[in-house]
Amino acid sequence: MKPFPRAEISRQALQDNLVRLREIAPNSKVMAVVKANGYGHGLLNVAQCVDNADGFGLARLEEALQLREGGVKAKLLLLEGCFRQTDLPLLVQHQIDTVVHHESQLEMLENSTLSAPITVWLKVDSGMHRLGFGLEQFDDVYQRLIDCPNVKKPVHLMTHFACADEPDNNLTQQQMDAFTQLISDLPGDRTLANSAGTLFWPQSQCDWIRPGIALYGVSPVFGDKGTHHGLQPAMELVSNLIAVREHKAGQSVGYGAHWTADKDTKLGVVAIGYGDGYPRNAPEGTPVWLNGRRVPIVGRVSMDMLTVDLGAEATDQVGDLVQLWGQALAVEEVAEHIGTIAYELVTKLTPRVVVDLQE
Ligand SMILES: *Cc1c(COP(=O)(O)O)cnc(C)c1O
């Protein structure tokens, strides 16, 4: 018997999603974003499945080093740059590109003696106001990078969108205009688009797109689905039914006796809970997929288990496979029930969930 709960990762879906993203952005290179353990899909799994991506985007140096140790030769970019001066030699040694978004990172580069220059992506704050140099600082910072012997030329240029997942929000166009105007006659590659930019703002695609969630087959937009864009969900989160119980009208179930049956029914107990990363705040009625139908969660999600109302006529058996999200039940829909985004659901799975790559 296979271990459960497990996250089954489809190699084919990941590969097909990369092909689909190349169709959507035919003139762009793809920086596949695999931070946070490949959005919960397994860092090396993902990098090896989409080994023809043009590069990989990461948030931590440790993630980049794991890829190099795993034999990944492609371009790697630290999307938030380097946090410690002592890490810079590792970037040289392992040929890892870095974002420079802050004065402190600029100073680290200026104050180091490195055996070879590092490839730098200068991050401009075009309106998100989280990371990046302001438009008024740009010329000065750019010149310092050009003057710095530890920086490989040309310097590449990047910005990030705040609201690209809202197709009607004109902040995205404003950000594109501000960025484009600022860097118009400079050499170097440009990158603006995350998944939402790639899917909804084709003018933002330019040299490199940086898709994360779309690579996993999930839409970045609330109320939307990856499948609407020709993408396929790459993760199927499954577990097993470990009990089927007769349940009488008037009986409650679980911690806090939170839910009470209004008629006789059967309850199923599924071996997954918040200890696996399935959110405790999933409300009653959140669906799971079992034997070809949706059944609702009832009662509270506990650490190792959750309970579902199977209905009085149910014929489900202990050992039956339950899908929490995947092909049959879109993770986007589950996220809506829970009041979060699919990004959080896939990324927050705990190490107890076995990540199982399907060939
Ligand atoms: C995480 C991240 C991305 C990918 O975002 P998605 O919405 O998952 O496509 C792209 N760029 C940067 C800078 C990021 O931090």
The ligand as an ORCA input file, in Angstrom:
! r2SCAN-3c Opt
* xyz 0 1
  C       7.301     34.307     -6.432
  C       7.693     35.251     -7.491
  C       7.263     35.075     -8.812
  C       6.257     34.023     -9.217
  O       4.953     34.475     -8.900
  P       3.652     33.674     -9.369
  O       2.538     34.562     -8.983
  O       3.650     32.402     -8.600
  O       3.785     33.459    -10.817
  C       7.759     35.918     -9.773
  N       8.616     36.916     -9.455
  C       9.032     37.127     -8.194
  C       9.962     38.234     -7.902
  C       8.571     36.321     -7.168
  O       8.972     36.550     -5.919
*
